[in-house]
């Protein structure tokens, strides 16, 4: 595990005032815990109502879209109503806009398939071709011979990234790709096709398990299947913004708490990641006016779904700011563990917090396992220690993410209330823990951090690896 050097960046003024800044709160009086829990529940109800109105009024929040901007303005208004001063952190990113997508089977019979173009898929005029199975995309799965003009069918659980598959498809002359979803029930699975913002070389669509396997069975029997694809969806440069709120503490040291604001456009983005939006909103409502040793910075990131663009921008803007920890809230249900995401230096602080919870300790305690694909990664790449929770969401709610079924009816207020209470407790503890120091790792330590867990190869494929 990585061992981080003791920070040399503690400010002299803070060091002199350290004992005052990080004084522990006195033991709560009897009944205070119940009063606090009731207040958190009321706050969560407010946050749930805010999110419900946002989701119902604007729908999905695809970065760069009119709906995203209107929803972001709504969130800013709601924060001002709490007496807070939200700030926009504007940036440009390679975006993508939804047009009209159509996939039609024309032989052996005519049927319009449920399909949607995937992120960074290019627009295409109507193109018709025979369907060929390329299995999960392994080299041995690709058919031999001329594939020019054919349309590739990718099985559930594909190997490699969408971008890699699309590149190979272009090299083999395929006209388009159809990628079968992994979740049954007529669902689609939206996802990005590129972490670098480049458009995919061939139009790429997500289709349902049921229709995808139907085509697979026809092909297995030797039946020729012809499909026509058409799309006006396209990549384009967009301007968008993160939204930030600063809750001043006695020290300039930062505890950053972030959740991505954007979503895919097919549904409302209630679970992914409206839940996180509401959790950070509830956190803002709870911590405003409280005496904090460290400054807490709250961030609602845009551009996460297409490639973590908002958090990449925010992390790059940190400079030498003294950051104690970044907490990421991406589809966090009711926590059963807290995760140090591979940072040994954070484990003692997290254990102190969990042990202090007494009978309310998280049942699985402190985990320490890193994973990629969310807004903590850009902070890790600049050496900031990161934390999240192990907090499963009930299957009846989470199964619909990235599709039309991700709607507010899947998010009970009880889930938001229970999770927000634990999140608030942790963030306040991290803000007031005198033993937690801001620690940035060197480039060599960051490199070792990702190599240790085998994430370096994926980061290289994503184009984010700077440690050569």
C-alpha positions, -999 to 999 in steps of 0.1 A, spaced: 0 0 0 11 36 -6 26 54 23 23 92 19 49 116 32 38 140 59 26 172 43 49 202 44 21 225 34 4 231 67 1 269 70 19 285 99 -11 304 110 -31 271 111 -4 253 129 -4 279 156 -42 278 159 -45 241 155 -57 231 189 -85 258 187 -95 249 152 -98 212 159 -113 212 194 -137 182 199 -174 189 205 -187 181 239 -207 150 245 -242 154 232 -269 158 259 -296 130 262 -321 133 234 -298 154 212 -292 124 189 -330 119 183 -334 157 177 -306 156 152 -320 126 134 -353 142 131 -337 173 116 -317 153 91 -349 135 80 -366 168 75 -336 180 55 -337 148 34 -374 153 27 -367 188 15 -338 175 -7 -361 147 -21 -388 172 -29 -362 195 -46 -349 166 -67 -384 154 -76 -394 188 -90 -361 190 -109 -365 156 -124 -401 161 -133 -396 196 -147 -365 189 -168 -360 152 -173 -325 138 -180 -295 161 -177 -272 154 -206 -242 177 -203 -244 207 -226 -282 203 -231 -309 229 -224 -324 206 -198 -290 203 -180 -285 241 -179 -321 247 -167 -317 221 -139 -284 235 -128 -299 270 -125 -328 255 -105 -302 239 -81 -284 272 -77 -317 289 -69 -325 262 -43 -291 267 -27 -296 304 -25 -329 298 -8 -308 281 19 -287 313 23 -258 298 4 -238 314 -24 -233 289 -52 -206 296 -78 -204 284 -114 -171 269 -125 -175 270 -163 -156 249 -188 -159 235 -223 -158 199 -232 -163 175 -261 -201 170 -258 -226 149 -276 -263 156 -284 -292 132 -289 -310 134 -322 -333 108 -336 -320 72 -337 -336 44 -357 -326 7 -361 -350 -14 -382 -347 -51 -391 -358 -54 -427 -352 -92 -432 -362 -119 -426 -392 -96 -415 -397 -60 -407 -394 -48 -371 -383 -16 -355 -359 -24 -327 -357 -5 -294 -323 12 -298 -303 43 -289 -271 57 -302 -243 55 -276 -222 85 -264 -200 100 -291 -216 79 -318 -216 99 -351 -247 108 -372 -254 86 -402 -277 86 -431 -298 54 -435 -274 25 -440 -285 -11 -446 -263 -41 -441 -263 -78 -432 -258 -85 -395 -227 -105 -384 -221 -118 -349 -188 -108 -334 -195 -124 -301 -180 -105 -272 -154 -89 -294 -125 -111 -287 -101 -115 -316 -112 -151 -322 -149 -140 -323 -146 -119 -354 -156 -137 -386 -131 -142 -413 -135 -128 -448 -148 -95 -461 -171 -77 -437 -174 -45 -457 -208 -28 -452 -219 -54 -426 -234 -45 -392 -217 -61 -362 -237 -76 -334 -218 -76 -300 -230 -100 -273 -237 -90 -237 -206 -87 -216 -184 -74 -244 -146 -75 -240 -127 -42 -242 -141 -7 -244 -167 5 -268 -141 27 -285 -118 -3 -291 -146 -23 -306 -157 5 -328 -121 11 -340 -117 -26 -349 -151 -25 -366 -140 5 -388 -107 -14 -396 -128 -44 -408 -151 -22 -429 -183 -26 -408 -209 0 -413 -222 1 -377 -223 -18 -344 -252 -31 -323 -243 -38 -287 -267 -60 -267 -275 -48 -232 -266 -69 -201 -300 -63 -183 -331 -80 -195 -366 -65 -195 -365 -43 -226 -337 -21 -213 -310 -2 -230 -276 7 -214 -263 41 -223 -226 47 -219 -198 68 -233 -179 56 -263 -148 76 -256 -130 90 -225 -109 113 -248 -139 130 -264 -132 117 -299 -162 106 -320 -166 69 -326 -154 58 -360 -187 39 -367 -223 45 -356 -228 24 -324 -262 16 -309 -273 -1 -277 -301 -26 -281 -322 -48 -258 -312 -83 -245 -345 -97 -259 -341 -84 -295 -304 -89 -295 -306 -126 -286 -335 -130 -310 -311 -119 -338 -284 -142 -324 -307 -172 -326 -316 -163 -362 -280 -160 -372 -271 -193 -354 -297 -211 -376 -281 -196 -407 -309 -171 -413 -298 -139 -430 -307 -108 -410 -307 -73 -426 -308 -42 -405 -310 -5 -415 -296 21 -391 -300 59 -391 -291 86 -366 -289 124 -362 -272 121 -328 -237 136 -330 -206 148 -311 -203 186 -306 -183 210 -284 -204 222 -255 -200 248 -227 -212 237 -193 -204 243 -156 -198 227 -123 -216 242 -94 -197 249 -61 -206 259 -26 -180 267 0 -187 263 37 -159 282 55 -140 266 83 -114 280 107 -87 265 85 -82 268 48 -76 231 46 -103 215 24 -126 186 26 -141 183 -9 -174 165 -13 -186 159 -49 -214 142 -69 -220 143 -106 -249 164 -117 -253 152 -153 -271 121 -164 -279 103 -196 -310 115 -213 -333 85 -217 -347 87 -182 -347 113 -154 -313 103 -139 -329 99 -105 -307 71 -91 -277 80 -114 -270 105 -101 -299 125 -88 -294 106 -55 -260 122 -52 -273 156 -62 -298 154 -33 -273 140 -8 -249 169 -14 -278 193 -12 -289 178 21 -253 180 33 -252 217 24 -284 223 44 -271 204 74 -236 219 76 -245 256 69 -240 276 100 -221 248 118 -187 255 133 -162 236 112 -124 233 117 -117 227 80 -134 244 50 -159 221 32 -162 225 -5 -192 210 -22 -192 203 -59 -218 192 -84 -198 180 -114 -210 181 -150 -197 159 -178 -192 127 -157 -211 103 -179 -191 112 -211 -157 111 -194 -154 128 -160 -149 161 -177 -162 183 -148 -141 166 -121 -111 166 -144 -115 204 -147 -121 209 -110 -91 188 -100 -68 206 -124 -79 239 -109 -69 229 -74 -33 240 -78 -15 237 -44 -46 240 -23 -43 220 10 -68 192 5 -73 167 33 -97 144 14 -122 142 -14 -154 123 -8 -172 111 -40 -210 104 -39 -220 84 -71 -250 62 -67 -245 58 -29 -273 39 -12 -274 34 26 -238 27 35 -227 -6 50 -190 3 48 -168 33 41 -140 29 14 -106 45 16 -102 37 -21 -67 23 -16 -53 52 5 -37 36 36 -33 71 51 -71 75 54 -78 42 71 -71 54 107 -93 85 104 -121 64 89 -118 38 117 -118 65 143 -151 78 128 -167 44 125 -157 33 160 -171 65 175 -205 57 160 -209 30 187 -241 9 180 -245 27 147 -211 15 133 -212 5 97 -215 -34 97 -186 -39 72 -164 -12 87 -136 3 66 -128 -11 32 -97 -1 12 -102 -10 -25 -99 13 -54 -120 13 -86 -122 36 -117 -150 52 -136 -162 81 -113 -152 115 -102 -127 105 -75 -102 94 -102 -92 129 -114 -84 139 -78 -64 107 -73 -44 116 -104 -33 149 -88 -24 131 -56 -55 139 -34 -67 110 -11 -103 100 -19 -131 83 -1 -165 68 -10 -189 44 6 -198 8 0 -236 14 -2 -256 -10 -24 -289 3 -38 -318 -22 -39 -320 -40 -73 -355 -29 -79 -342 7 -81 -307 4 -95 -314 -20 -124 -329 8 -145 -298 31 -144 -288 47 -178 -323 40 -193 -358 54 -193 -367 36 -160 -343 57 -139 -371 78 -125 -380 94 -92 -404 66 -83 -373 44 -78 -359 67 -51 -377 65 -17 -372 94 7 -362 68 33 -331 58 13 -321 95 9 -327 102 46 -307 72 59 -278 77 36 -277 115 41 -275 111 79 -244 89 76 -228 110 49 -232 142 70 -218 124 100 -187 114 81 -180 147 64 -184 166 97 -160 142 114 -134 146 86 -137 183 88 -131 183 125 -105 155 129 -72 171 142 -51 140 132 -61 141 95 -35 161 76 -36 173 39 -13 149 20 -5 150 -17 13 121 -32 42 126 -57 39 115 -93 60 84 -85 36 75 -57 5 81 -79 20 58 -106 27 31 -80 -8 35 -66 -25 27 -99 1 0 -110 -4 -18 -77 -41 -24 -83 -37 -30 -120 -55 1 -132 -26 16 -152 -34 -3 -184 -70 9 -184 -59 45 -177 -35 42 -206 -63 31 -229 -84 60 -217 -56 84 -226 -52 96 -190 -18 81 -182 9 107 -177 34 86 -157 60 74 -183 
